[in-house]
Amino acid sequence: MLINNLTEEDIIKGILANDRNITAHFYKQLMPEVTRYVQKNSGTAEDAKDLFNDAFIEFFHNIKSGKYTAQNKLKGYF
């Protein structure tokens, strides 16, 4: 998955480096899709935000610990 010419590897490196621009861009790209999914399943925008934040924290821990591999797709986490 490319996010405006960033590879998944670039995004992961940016997140690990606490690059706020990459993290913010990642959020902006995926949050609307997560919100649509949650609302389609009787949730609210606030539920979607909570879910995304929880998933992002888990994702961050997984890439730091090495549990995330290049075989996984970023979008699949969310």
N, C-alpha and C positions, 0 to 999 in steps of 0.2 A: 504494500500500500504506500503510495506517495502522498504526502501532504504538502502541496505547493513546492514541489521539487525536492522535498526532504525524503530520504529513504527511511525505512523503519529503523535501520541502524543509526542514522543521524538523530532520529527522535529519541531512541533509547539512550544514546550517549548524552544528548542534551538534558534529558530528564535526570540521568545519574549525576550530571554536572550541576544540577539545580539551575539550569538555564530557564529563567522565568519566561522568556519570549517563546521558547519551544513548548514549554508546559502550557502557557496561555493559548498558543495556537492549536495545540493538540485538543485542549478543552473546547475551544470554539468550533473546531471541526467535528468533534464527535458528540458534543452535548445535545445539539438539536435532534440527532438521530436517537439518542438514548431517551430524550424527553418524549418524542413521538411514540416510541415503543412502550414506555411506561404509561403514558396517557391512553394509548390504545388498549391497554390491559387494566383499565380502571384506576390508574394511579394519578397523582398530581404532578405538577412541575416541581414542587418541593420534594416529592418522593424521588423524582428523577435526579435532582441535584444531590440528594443524600446518597442514592444508589451509586451515582457516578463517582462521588468523592470516596465512598467506601471502596469501590472497585479500583480507583486510582491508587489509593494507599496500598491495597493488596498487590496491585501490579508493581508499584515501586519496590515493595519488599521482595517480590518475586524476582525482579531483575537484579536487585542488589545481592540476593542470596544465590543467584545462578539458576533458580528454578525456571525462569523464563528462557526459552531457547529460540533460536532463529526459525525453528520449524513452526512456532506459534505465530499467529497473526494478531497484530495489535487490536484491530477492530473486533476480533473475537473475544477479547477480554471485556469489551464493553457492549 
